[in-house]
Amino acid sequence: MKTTVAVLGPGAVGGTFAVRFLMAEYRTLCVAPAATVRLLAFAGISLETSGGPPHVGRPEVTEQLEIPVSLLLVTVKPDQLEDALERIEPEAVADGVVLPLLNGLEHMDPIRERFPGRVAAGALSRFDAYRVGRMQIVQKTSTALVTMASDDLPREELERAGRLLERAGIDVEIEDDERRVLWRKAVRVAVLAPATVLTQRTVGDLRTDYEWRPRLEEAVAEACAIAAADGVNLMPSAQWTRITEMDADATTSVARDLRNGHGREIDAITGAVVRAGERLGVPCPVLSGLAAQTSRL
């Protein structure tokens, strides 16, 4: 009997994972609104990786998930999350792991409310993919790294979900602290997302710019201070090193979405960190300024 997995939101991230699941010979369902379901049923998903020939995958498609799955990836945009969660019957994940791969800090509560006891925090890194058409995806990286932790699930269930990802060619790290998993990515993305949106410049350009570099370094330090107040100690120097190790031509999905005329998610990323600072009494003037500037676009 085939392992059954599902993807809620088959965009660049979800579509890439869906094709990889199909290549691992899992029964794969994509859950989406009616228009996307019709398009997927007609065209499938084309994935080109590292310059190789495209691989076309044809997942099953549905507007409402009711059948049981071992793993549900949540990969919708934050502004679509509330409506998207209604497409998943809680019974479908009663024995599965719900793994959101969204940026930000505030998405866990509504997902956990919908699927109590079944949720893990996830972070996606070493991954760069974008759509060149409605269902045509280019993945620039050869693989990806998913880091996960859960306050709800025993480690054995996380390891079982991890093995499903690994068999699909995804690297996996399992940790013990949900907040650390989320914050470790948030402190960087909360800075890079608005900077790349405001300038439409690459990470390499920004980190060598004599005006932008000190601004980014200060914003990273502010984000780390907020994380520390929330119980997660991160060294700003280590986070900056991660930024300097990024490809010079790298950008963020938020900047790419804006360039292509799609919605933005700055409020869910940078705004969430700023709100955490307000809640915890940690000032963050540089981050707040970046978020405010971006909101006026």
N, C-alpha and C positions, 0 to 999 in steps of 0.2 A: 504494500500500500504506500503510495507516494506521500511524502511530507507536504502539507498544505501551508502556504504562507500568503500574506496579503500586504498590499501597499496602498495606503490611503494618501492619494495625491501623486499621480505619476508624472511629475515634472522632470527637471533635469536630474535631481537626486533620486526621486522615487522611480523614475523610468530606468535609470542606470541599474538600480538594485533589482528591479523587476526582470530585466534581461539577464542579469547574472544569476538570479534564482532559476530562471528557465534553463539556462545553460547547465545548472547543477541538477536539472531534471526534477525540480520541485513543481508541484501543482501551484501555480501562481495566479492570484486574483488581484486585479487593480480596481480600486473603488473610487468612483469619480462621478461628477454630474453627468446628466444625460448626453450633452453635446460631446463631452470627452469620451464617454463610453462608445458612442457611435463612431467617432473617429478612430479610436483604438481598435474596435471590432473590424473596421475597414482596412486600416493601414498597418496595425501593429506598432511596435517601437523599434526604430533603427538606432543602433549604438555603434559608434566608431571609437575605438580605443587606441591611443598612442600611434595614430597614423595608419592603423591596419584597415582592412576592408570592413565595411559595415556588417553588423550581425543584426538580423531582423528577428525580434521575438514577438510572439503572439500570445500574450497572457489572456486568461479569462477576464471578462469585464462585468462589472455590476454596479448599479447605483446604490445597492444596500447589501451589506455583508451580514449574512445570517449563518453560514456554515462554519463549523469550528476550524480555527487555524492555530498552528503552533507558534507563529510569530506574526505580529502586525507592526509594520513600520508606518509611522506617522510622518509624512514629509510635505504637508501642505504649507502654504504661506500663513503667517500668524493671523492675518485678517480674515482668513477662510476657516480658521480652526473650529470656531463654535458650530458653524453649520456642518462642517465636515464630520465632526464627531457623531452627529446624529445619524450618519450613514452606517455606523457600526453598531450592531446589536451587542450589548454586553455579554450575552451568552456565547457569542462567537469567540470570545477571548477568555472564557471562563477557565480554561486550562492552558492558555498561551501567555506569551510575554508581549506586552505593548511597549514598543521602543520608539519614542519620538526622537527625531533628528533635527529639531528646529533650533535656530539660534535664539539666544535670549535666556531669561530667567523665569518668566511668569507663565509659561505655557503648561508647566507641570500640574498646577492646581486644577484647571478644568479637565485635563486628561485623567487625572487621578479621581476626580469626582465622578466621571463617566464610567471608569473601569477600576473601582476600588480593589486594592490588593494585587493588581496585575501589571503595574507600571514600573519601568526602569528609566532612569535618566540616561540619555545618550548624547554623545558629542561626535561629530564627524570631522576628521582632519585628514591631511595628506590627500586631498580630493579636490579636483577641479573639473567641472563639467558644465556644459551650457547647451542650450537648444539652438539649432540652426534652422529649425522648422517646427511645426506644431508637435511632431512626434519623431524628429530627427535630433539625436543627442551626440555631441562630441565629448568624450572624456579624455582630457589631456594627460591625466595621471594614469599609471598602469593599474593601480589598485586604490585602496582607501583604508583608513583606520577608523574603526568605531570603538570608542571608549564608553563603558557603561557601568552603572552601579545602581543599587536599588535599596530603598528603605523598607520595601514591602516583601520582596521575593527572596527566597533562600538562594545561596550561591549556586546550588546545583541547577536550578532553573536558568540562571544567567549563563552558566557554562553550557547548558544544552542549547540555548539560543545562540550563544557564541559559536558553537560548532556548526550550526546551520549557516551562519555568515561565513565562517572560514571555508566551508565546502563550496561556497559560491565565490571564493577568491578574495574575500574581505579580511583584512587583518583585524584582530580583536584584542582589546585589553579590558580586563574586569577589575574594578576598584571597589572600595568599601564605602565611599562617601559621595552621595549624590551631589551635594552642593559643590564639592571640589570639581567634579566632572563638568558641571555647568559653568562655574566661575572661571576655570582655567582657560576656556575658550572665550568666555564673555569679555574678559579684561582686554583681549586683543581686538576682537571683532567690534566691540563697542566704540573703539577708537578708529579702526581702519574703515569701517563702513561709512560713517559720515564724511571722513576725509576723502575717500575715493569718490563719493557721490558729489561732494562740493567742487572738487577739482577735475574730475574725470581723468585723473592721472593714475599711473601704476604705483604699486607699493614701492618699487625700486626708485622711481622719481621722487616720491614723497620722503623717503627715509634719507635721501641725500640732499634735500632742499634746505637751505640754511634758515628759512623761515618756518617751514613745516616740521622739520625734524624736532626742534625743541618743544614745539606745541604737542606733537604726538607723544614724546617722552613724558611730558607733564601729565597728559591725559591718561597714559598707561599707569603712572604712579597714583593718580587719583583713583582709578578703577581698582588697583590693588589695595589701596587703603580701605575702600568700601568692602571689598571681599574680606579683608582681615577683620573688619568690624562684624561681618557676618559669619566669622569663625573659620575662614579659609585663608591661610597665610600663603601668599604668592610673592616672590621677589620681582620687583619691577625690572631689574636688570636681566633676569632670566626670561621674562616675557618679551623684552626688547630684543634679546638674542634670537628668540623664535621669529620675530618679525624680520630681522636682518637675514635669517636663513631662508626666507621665502624667495621664490623666483622673482627676479627683478621685474618681469612683465606681468606679475600677478595683479589681479584686482579683486573686487568682492562681487558676490552675486547681486547685492543691492545696487551697486553702481551699474552693473550690466543690465539689470532690470530697468533702471531709470533710462539708460541709453536706448533701450528697445521699446520705451513707452509703456512699460508695465508698472504695477503698483510698487510701493516702497514698504520697507519693514523697519525703518530706523527707530520708530517709537518702540517696537517690540525688542530691539537690540540695545541701542544706546539709551533710549528713554527708560527702559527697565533698570539699567544700572544707575541712572540719575535718580530714579524714584527710590531705589534701594538706599542710595546715599542720603536722601531726605529722610527716609524712615529711620536710618541708623545714626543720623546726626553727623554725617561726614560731608564736608563741603567739597564740591567738584566743579568749580567755575569753568574750567576749560572744557570738560565733557558737556556741561550744561550749555555752553556756548555753541559747541558743535551741533548738539541736538537741536537747539533753537534755530541756528542758521539753516540746517537741513529742512526743518519743518516749514520754512518759508518758501521753499522751491516750488 
